Amino acid sequence: MYKNNTSWQNVSQWYNQSIGTDGSYFHKHLIIPGVLRLLKLQPNSSILDLACGQGILARYIPKEVYYQGLDIAPSLIKFAQGNDYQKNHYFTVADVTKTLPIGKKDFTHSALILALQNISQPELVLKNASQYLIKKGKLVIVLNHPCFRIPRQSSWEIDVKNKLQYRRINRYLSPLKIPVQTAPGKHRRSTITWSFHYPLSSYSQFLYQNGFVIEKIEEWSSDKESVGNAARMENRSRQEFPLFMTILVSKI
């Protein structure tokens, strides 16, 4: 497996400015509503938010639900703490691929939102999720769609003759370690983050090895709409090629 420092500490200022306290457009309109629907949290639920970033999910968790967020980047955790004042919400700096510095090991739910593909050893994160969940506990994973959104290996192209916008995929089955520039074009010197691509079969194997069974897979498309001469083509392709893949699993 790949080994690399994947902390977003060095890009935390840019990320906090880009995402804000309540999340991006897709957090608010697509991801958070979908995650909450799948989690089905109850007043006595507790949730472990792994690689929580600046705690976007926490802002939408009912106040009576116990929440623990963990992330390796101190600046992101500081931002989360400064924007969440619920008395039973906690944020801790931690490497989620290693033993977690928390005592509670009976969470009913866990979440990994747009984070697993930025971690070099996803199987170790899933191992922690399993160890800190109760039996039949639920885990929701949101990924940039690993079939259609592979950095540097996927792109939009146009079939002029048939008036189609389609998705070109150069590579898929091979595991990939891919450098990604943050805010390209906006700064003279962008900072690199890392994306780690795996095919669906690898994610299925990681989950199986760590005692999870897949209950449901959903694919979420953008709800934005284009205008202009190419609107029909763009809107159709936007619906056909989903942005995100979400996996609901249960601990055996």
Secondary structure, DSSP 4 states (H G I P E B T S, - for coil): --------GGGHHHHHHHHTTT--HHIIIIIHHHHHHHH---TT-EEEEET-TTTTGGGGS-TTSEEEEEES-HHHHHHHHHT---TTEEEEE--TTS--S-S---EEEEEEES-GGGSS-HHHHHHHHHHTEEEEEEEEEEEE-TTT--TTTEEEEEETTTTEEEEEES--SS-EEEEEESSTTTSSSPPEEEEEE--HHHHHHHHHHTTEEEEEEEEE-------STTHHHHHHHHHHS-SEEEEEEEE-
